[in-house]
Amino acid sequence: MDKKGKIRQSLRNSFIDGAFCSAFIGFTEQYITPFAVALNATTGQIGMLTAFPNLIASLIQLKSADVTEHLKSRIRIITIFVFFHALMFLPIALIPLLFRGNKVFWLIIFVTMAASFNAFPGPAWTSLMSDHIPRRSRGRYFGWRNRLLGVITITCAFLAGFILNIFGKDKLTGFMVILGLAFAARFTSWYFLKKMYEPPIKVTREHYFSFWDFVKRVRESNFAKFVFYVASISFAVNLSGPFFAVYMLRDLNLSYATYTVIAISPTIATLLTMGIWGRHADVVGNMKIIRLTSFFIPLVPVLWLFGHNVAYLVIIQVFAGFVWAGYNLSVFNFVYDAVMPEKRTRCVAYLNVINGTSICAGALLGGVLAVNLPPVFGYRLLALFALSGLLRAIFSMSILPRIKEVRRVERIKSLDLFFSVTRIRPIEVEGEKDI
C-alpha cells in the first residue's frame, strides 16, 4: 500500500478511535465533578480535582518531546500512555467499593494519574495528525470530525444521565456503571490507535530548544505570545469552570436529569456550529475567529448572574457552545499553522505545560475565592462567575492585539464574519461562495 493509502486507512482507524474516545468523554467529562459531589467533596476539593490533574499533567509534558524523539516513534508513545490512561478508570469506578474513608482524596489521586497518562502523548498525537491532514483543509476536516464525534459524546452523556436517574438514591452505583462503561470505551479506542500509520519525521539537534528558551522569546515570538494568551484565558475560565456543576447541583438543587440537559447543551451547540466555524477559518484565518469569539467569551459566565430558570440556563449554554466551538477549533488549528513539523511536538508540549499550569492556578484560586467572596444575588459562586468574566475581558484586550495571523487569508471585518457565521448575511470571498 502506498503512503496515501496508508494515511487514508490510518484516518479511518483514527476516526474509530475517536468514536470510542468520544463515548469515553460522554461518560466522564460532565460527571467527574458530580461524582465528587456525590462523595461529599467540599468546594475546595472540587477545585483541587481540576487543579492537580492539570498541574501534574502539564509538568510531565516537559519531557514528552524528549521521550518521543528518543524512542523515534510517536505512535509508541501514544499507545503506551493511552493504555495506562484507560486502566486508571477501573479503580476510579470502584472507589465506592475499595475505600471506606477519604474517597475524594483517592478520586483526586486517580484522576490526576489518569490525566497525566492522557496528557503525555497529546503533543505526539497532534504532530501525527498534522502529518495526515493537508494544511488547506484542516479547518473543514476537524470541523467535520468533531461534529460527528460530538454526536457520540452527546448520546453517551445523555445515556449517563439516564443511568443515574434509573439508580435514583443509589447514585454511587450509577456512577460506578457509567465509569465502567468509560473504562471499556477507552480500551477500545486504544486498540484502534495502535493501527494508525506513522509517516517518518526527522528531528535534528537544530530543532531542539528548551522550555526556558521558549519562555524567554515571548516578546519577539508570535507563537509564544499566542501560548500565553491561551493560558491567560484558561486561568480566567477555570477560576469559575469547575464550580458550575456545584452551583447547579448544590445551590440550585437541580436533578441529575436537569443537570444533564443543561451541561450537554453547549456540546450540542458545538456539534451544530463546528463545521461552519471550520469552513470560515480555512478562508479568513484562525486568528480572525479567535478575535471574534474572544469578544463573547467574557459574557458567558456573567450571563449566569441574571437568572436560574432552566430554560434561561440552557440558552446561555447554547450560546457558550457556539462561542467555544469557534475558539477551540481555531486555537487547535493555529498551532498547526504556526509551527513547523519538526518542532510541533515540542511546541505543543510547552503550550500544554503553560496552559495546564494556568488551569491549575485558576482552579485552586477559584476554590479559595468561592467560599470567601461576598454573595451576589444570594450566591457566592455568582461573584466568582462575575470575576471570571472580568478577567477574560482584560486578558483579551491586553494580549490578543499583539498576535498576528501566520498565513495569507481573506480580509473581512469582524461584524461581517459574525453575520456570516450566524447565517444572517453569508459572505462571498475569493475561492468560496456563500460560506
KENU-479028 format. One record per residue (C-alpha): residue in one letter; x, y, z. Coordinates in steps of 0.5 Angstrom, whole numbers. Layout:
a / X / Y / Z
...
This chain:
m / 0 / 0 / 0
d / 3 / 7 / -2
k / 3 / 13 / 3
k / -3 / 16 / 1
g / -7 / 9 / 2
k / -3 / 8 / 9
i / -6 / 15 / 11
r / -13 / 14 / 9
q / -13 / 8 / 13
s / -10 / 11 / 19
l / -15 / 16 / 19
r / -20 / 11 / 19
n / -17 / 8 / 25
s / -16 / 15 / 28
f / -24 / 16 / 27
i / -26 / 10 / 30
d / -21 / 11 / 36
g / -24 / 18 / 36
a / -31 / 15 / 36
f / -30 / 11 / 43
c / -26 / 16 / 46
s / -32 / 21 / 45
a / -36 / 16 / 48
f / -31 / 16 / 54
i / -31 / 23 / 54
g / -39 / 23 / 54
f / -39 / 18 / 60
t / -34 / 22 / 64
e / -33 / 30 / 62
q / -39 / 32 / 66
y / -40 / 27 / 71
i / -33 / 27 / 75
t / -35 / 33 / 79
p / -42 / 31 / 80
f / -39 / 24 / 82
a / -34 / 28 / 87
v / -40 / 32 / 90
a / -44 / 25 / 91
l / -38 / 23 / 95
n / -39 / 29 / 99
a / -33 / 33 / 97
t / -32 / 40 / 99
t / -32 / 46 / 95
g / -24 / 47 / 96
q / -23 / 39 / 94
i / -27 / 41 / 88
g / -22 / 46 / 86
m / -17 / 41 / 87
l / -20 / 36 / 83
t / -19 / 41 / 77
a / -12 / 44 / 79
f / -8 / 38 / 81
p / -9 / 34 / 75
n / -8 / 40 / 70
l / -2 / 42 / 74
i / 2 / 35 / 74
a / -1 / 33 / 67
s / 2 / 40 / 64
l / 9 / 39 / 68
i / 10 / 32 / 66
q / 10 / 34 / 58
l / 16 / 38 / 59
k / 19 / 31 / 58
s / 14 / 29 / 53
a / 18 / 31 / 46
d / 25 / 29 / 49
v / 22 / 22 / 50
t / 18 / 22 / 43
e / 25 / 24 / 40
h / 29 / 19 / 44
l / 24 / 13 / 42
k / 24 / 16 / 35
s / 16 / 14 / 35
r / 10 / 18 / 36
i / 5 / 12 / 36
r / 9 / 8 / 41
i / 9 / 14 / 46
i / 1 / 15 / 44
t / -1 / 7 / 45
i / 3 / 6 / 52
f / 0 / 12 / 55
v / -7 / 11 / 53
f / -7 / 4 / 55
f / -5 / 7 / 62
h / -10 / 12 / 62
a / -15 / 7 / 60
l / -13 / 3 / 66
m / -14 / 8 / 71
f / -21 / 9 / 70
l / -22 / 2 / 73
p / -20 / 4 / 80
i / -24 / 11 / 79
a / -30 / 7 / 78
l / -29 / 2 / 84
i / -27 / 8 / 89
p / -34 / 7 / 93
l / -32 / -1 / 94
l / -25 / 0 / 95
f / -25 / 5 / 100
r / -28 / 7 / 107
g / -26 / 14 / 108
n / -22 / 19 / 104
k / -26 / 17 / 98
v / -25 / 24 / 95
f / -17 / 24 / 96
w / -17 / 18 / 92
l / -21 / 21 / 87
i / -16 / 26 / 86
i / -10 / 22 / 86
f / -13 / 17 / 81
v / -16 / 23 / 77
t / -9 / 26 / 77
m / -6 / 20 / 75
a / -11 / 19 / 69
a / -10 / 26 / 67
s / -2 / 25 / 67
f / -2 / 19 / 63
n / -7 / 22 / 58
a / -3 / 29 / 57
f / 4 / 26 / 56
p / 2 / 23 / 49
g / -2 / 29 / 47
p / 4 / 33 / 43
a / 6 / 27 / 39
w / -2 / 26 / 37
t / -2 / 33 / 35
s / 4 / 32 / 31
l / 2 / 26 / 28
m / -5 / 28 / 26
s / -2 / 35 / 23
d / 2 / 30 / 18
h / -4 / 27 / 16
i / -8 / 33 / 14
p / -6 / 38 / 9
r / -6 / 45 / 12
r / -11 / 48 / 7
s / -17 / 43 / 9
r / -15 / 43 / 17
g / -21 / 47 / 19
r / -26 / 43 / 15
y / -23 / 36 / 17
f / -23 / 38 / 24
g / -30 / 41 / 24
w / -33 / 35 / 20
r / -29 / 30 / 25
n / -31 / 34 / 31
r / -38 / 35 / 29
l / -39 / 27 / 28
l / -36 / 25 / 34
g / -40 / 30 / 38
v / -46 / 26 / 37
i / -43 / 20 / 40
t / -41 / 25 / 46
i / -48 / 28 / 47
t / -51 / 21 / 46
c / -47 / 18 / 52
a / -47 / 24 / 56
f / -55 / 23 / 56
l / -54 / 16 / 57
a / -50 / 17 / 63
g / -55 / 22 / 66
f / -61 / 17 / 64
i / -57 / 11 / 68
l / -56 / 16 / 74
n / -63 / 17 / 74
i / -65 / 10 / 74
f / -61 / 9 / 80
g / -64 / 14 / 84
k / -62 / 15 / 91
d / -57 / 9 / 90
k / -53 / 14 / 86
l / -46 / 12 / 87
t / -48 / 5 / 84
g / -50 / 9 / 78
f / -43 / 13 / 78
m / -40 / 6 / 78
v / -44 / 4 / 72
i / -42 / 10 / 68
l / -35 / 10 / 70
g / -34 / 2 / 68
l / -37 / 4 / 61
a / -32 / 9 / 60
f / -26 / 4 / 62
a / -29 / 0 / 57
a / -30 / 5 / 51
r / -22 / 8 / 53
f / -19 / 1 / 52
t / -23 / 0 / 45
s / -20 / 7 / 43
w / -13 / 5 / 45
y / -14 / -2 / 40
f / -15 / 3 / 34
l / -10 / 8 / 36
k / -5 / 2 / 35
k / -7 / 1 / 28
m / -5 / 8 / 26
y / 1 / 9 / 21
e / 6 / 14 / 23
p / 10 / 18 / 17
p / 17 / 18 / 18
i / 20 / 25 / 21
k / 27 / 27 / 22
v / 28 / 32 / 28
t / 36 / 34 / 29
r / 39 / 38 / 34
e / 38 / 45 / 31
h / 30 / 44 / 32
y / 32 / 43 / 40
f / 30 / 49 / 44
s / 29 / 48 / 52
f / 23 / 50 / 56
w / 26 / 57 / 58
d / 29 / 58 / 51
f / 22 / 58 / 49
v / 19 / 63 / 55
k / 25 / 68 / 54
r / 23 / 69 / 47
v / 16 / 71 / 49
r / 17 / 79 / 47
e / 19 / 77 / 40
s / 16 / 70 / 38
n / 9 / 71 / 36
f / 7 / 64 / 38
a / 10 / 65 / 45
k / 5 / 71 / 45
f / -1 / 66 / 43
v / 1 / 61 / 48
f / 1 / 66 / 54
y / -6 / 69 / 51
v / -9 / 62 / 51
a / -6 / 60 / 58
s / -9 / 67 / 61
i / -16 / 65 / 58
s / -15 / 58 / 61
f / -13 / 61 / 68
a / -20 / 66 / 68
v / -24 / 61 / 65
n / -22 / 56 / 71
l / -23 / 61 / 76
s / -30 / 59 / 75
g / -31 / 53 / 71
p / -30 / 47 / 76
f / -36 / 50 / 80
f / -42 / 51 / 75
a / -43 / 44 / 77
v / -43 / 45 / 84
y / -48 / 51 / 83
m / -53 / 47 / 79
l / -53 / 41 / 84
r / -52 / 44 / 91
d / -54 / 51 / 90
l / -60 / 51 / 86
n / -61 / 43 / 88
l / -62 / 41 / 81
s / -64 / 34 / 79
y / -59 / 30 / 75
a / -63 / 30 / 69
t / -64 / 37 / 69
y / -56 / 38 / 70
t / -55 / 33 / 64
v / -59 / 38 / 60
i / -56 / 44 / 62
a / -49 / 41 / 62
i / -50 / 38 / 55
s / -53 / 44 / 52
p / -46 / 47 / 50
t / -44 / 41 / 47
i / -50 / 40 / 42
a / -49 / 48 / 40
t / -42 / 46 / 39
l / -44 / 40 / 34
l / -48 / 44 / 30
t / -43 / 50 / 29
m / -36 / 47 / 29
g / -37 / 46 / 21
i / -39 / 53 / 20
w / -33 / 55 / 24
g / -28 / 51 / 21
r / -30 / 53 / 14
h / -29 / 60 / 16
a / -23 / 59 / 19
d / -20 / 56 / 13
v / -22 / 62 / 9
v / -21 / 68 / 14
g / -16 / 65 / 18
n / -16 / 62 / 25
m / -14 / 69 / 29
k / -20 / 72 / 26
i / -24 / 67 / 29
i / -20 / 67 / 36
r / -21 / 75 / 36
l / -29 / 75 / 35
t / -30 / 69 / 40
s / -26 / 73 / 45
f / -30 / 78 / 45
f / -36 / 74 / 47
i / -32 / 69 / 52
p / -32 / 74 / 58
l / -40 / 75 / 57
v / -41 / 67 / 58
p / -40 / 67 / 66
v / -43 / 74 / 67
l / -50 / 72 / 64
w / -51 / 67 / 70
l / -52 / 72 / 74
f / -59 / 74 / 71
g / -63 / 68 / 73
h / -63 / 61 / 74
n / -69 / 59 / 70
v / -67 / 52 / 67
a / -69 / 55 / 60
y / -65 / 61 / 61
l / -59 / 57 / 63
v / -60 / 52 / 57
i / -60 / 59 / 53
i / -54 / 61 / 56
q / -50 / 54 / 55
v / -52 / 54 / 48
f / -49 / 61 / 47
a / -43 / 58 / 50
g / -42 / 52 / 46
f / -43 / 57 / 40
v / -37 / 61 / 42
w / -33 / 56 / 45
a / -33 / 52 / 38
g / -30 / 57 / 34
y / -25 / 59 / 39
n / -23 / 52 / 41
l / -22 / 50 / 34
s / -18 / 56 / 32
v / -13 / 55 / 37
f / -12 / 48 / 36
n / -11 / 49 / 28
f / -7 / 56 / 30
v / -2 / 51 / 33
y / -1 / 47 / 26
d / 0 / 53 / 22
a / 5 / 57 / 27
v / 10 / 51 / 28
m / 14 / 47 / 23
p / 13 / 40 / 23
e / 20 / 38 / 26
k / 18 / 43 / 32
r / 11 / 41 / 33
t / 11 / 36 / 38
r / 16 / 40 / 43
c / 12 / 47 / 42
v / 5 / 43 / 43
a / 8 / 40 / 50
y / 11 / 47 / 52
l / 4 / 50 / 50
n / 1 / 45 / 55
v / 6 / 46 / 60
i / 4 / 53 / 61
n / -4 / 52 / 60
g / -4 / 47 / 65
t / -1 / 51 / 70
s / -5 / 56 / 69
i / -11 / 52 / 69
c / -9 / 49 / 76
a / -7 / 56 / 79
g / -14 / 58 / 76
a / -18 / 53 / 80
l / -14 / 53 / 86
l / -15 / 60 / 87
g / -23 / 59 / 85
g / -23 / 54 / 91
v / -21 / 59 / 96
l / -25 / 65 / 93
a / -31 / 61 / 92
v / -32 / 61 / 100
n / -29 / 68 / 101
l / -32 / 73 / 96
p / -39 / 76 / 98
p / -45 / 74 / 96
v / -48 / 76 / 89
f / -56 / 76 / 89
g / -55 / 71 / 95
y / -50 / 66 / 92
r / -42 / 67 / 93
l / -41 / 63 / 87
l / -44 / 68 / 82
a / -39 / 73 / 85
l / -34 / 68 / 82
f / -37 / 68 / 76
a / -37 / 75 / 75
l / -30 / 76 / 77
s / -28 / 70 / 72
g / -32 / 74 / 66
l / -28 / 81 / 68
l / -21 / 77 / 68
r / -23 / 74 / 61
a / -24 / 81 / 58
i / -18 / 84 / 61
f / -13 / 79 / 58
s / -17 / 79 / 51
m / -16 / 87 / 51
s / -9 / 87 / 53
i / -6 / 81 / 50
l / -10 / 79 / 44
p / -8 / 85 / 39
r / 0 / 83 / 40
i / -2 / 77 / 36
k / -1 / 76 / 28
e / -4 / 71 / 23
v / 1 / 67 / 20
r / -2 / 65 / 14
r / -5 / 69 / 8
v / -12 / 70 / 9
e / -18 / 74 / 6
r / -19 / 80 / 10
i / -26 / 81 / 13
k / -29 / 86 / 18
s / -31 / 82 / 25
l / -38 / 84 / 24
d / -39 / 81 / 17
l / -36 / 75 / 20
f / -41 / 75 / 25
f / -46 / 76 / 21
s / -44 / 70 / 16
v / -42 / 65 / 22
t / -49 / 66 / 24
r / -52 / 66 / 17
i / -55 / 73 / 18
r / -52 / 75 / 12
p / -47 / 70 / 8
i / -41 / 73 / 5
e / -37 / 71 / -1
v / -30 / 71 / -2
e / -25 / 69 / -7
g / -25 / 62 / -8
e / -31 / 61 / -4
k / -39 / 62 / -5
d / -44 / 63 / 0
i / -39 / 61 / 6
